[in-house]
Amino acid sequence: TMEDITDPRRTNDTYMRLAAIITSSGDAVLNLDIDGSVVTWNFGAEHLFGWTEAEMAGKTLDRLLPTDRPEEVGGLVERIRRGERISHYETVRLHKDGHRVEVSLTVSPIKSENGRIVGISKIERDITASKAMERSLLESETRFKLLADNMDQLAWITKPDGTITWFNERWMEFSG
């Protein structure tokens, strides 16, 4: 038989499960009211930004903004008020101690039963390490290309079938 999803015990059980997931998440999971003030702030947010829920409750996220991004939060809040959902928005936030944290945001409107937007749900994931790795790889590729294109030797890479997948400037000059 199907369970009655309107059963208060089932609703409470579902609520408790969702609360446990949010509380234990390593990502920052927060809810804001429609004006952009913090309503809930999980352990992941505390760990990522250094501020406790008590320090953030009722406050806007302005203290997390670097000085070079003064209008960013307000712009995101306005987009959510229009009903947009924002996925994988990469930006920078500030930790309580002042260091910069690169994050990927997913921001969604919270709607009432009648469909009116009443709040904002936000998930922020720390991507600082992956962005540093990406920059390091790009720097390494740039150094390799500079070295390969300025050496006197011909250099190229082929697949086993002989298809050339890369060559340096000298090889291109030689072969035309």
Residue, then its C-alpha position, 0 to 999 in steps of 0.5 A: t500500500m502507498e504511504d500517505i505523504t500528508d501524514p504528519r509523522r512522515t512529514n516530520d521524518t522527511y524534515m528530520r532527514l533533510a535537516a541532518i543532510i544539510t547540517s552534516s554537509g561539507d558544503a556551505v548550505l544557507n537560507l536567506d530571507i527575501d531581503g538577503s539576510v541569513v536565516t540558517w547557516n550550517f556547519g559547512a558554512e561555518h567551516l568555509f567562512g569562519w563565522t558562526e551561525a550566531e554571528m551571521a543570523g539576521k545579517t547580509l552576506d556583505r561581510l563575505l564580499p571582497t572589496d572588488r565585488p561590492e554589488e555581487v550579492g545584491g545582483l544575485v538576490e535580484r536575479i533570485r527575486r525574479g525567479e531565476r536559478i543560478s548554477h555553478y557561478e564561480t566567484v570569490r568570498l572572504h573568510k573571517d580571517g581575511h583570506r580569499v576563498e574561491v567558491s562555486l555557488t548554486v542559488s535557488p528561490i524558495k517558494s511558498e505553497n502558492g508559488r510566491i518567492v519567500g526566500i533564497s537557498k544557497i549552496e557554496r562549494d570551496i573550489t580554491a584547490s581545484k582553481a589553484m591546480e587549474r592555474s598551475l596546469l595552465e602555467s605549466e602548459t604555457r612554459f612548455k609551449l614557450l620552450a617547445d616553440n623556441m627550440d631549434q629542434l623539430a618536435w611533434i606528437t603522433k597517435p599510433d596510426g600516425t595522425i599528428t596531434w601536436f607540433n612545435e613552431r619549428w616543425m611547422e616552419f620546416s614542413g609548411 
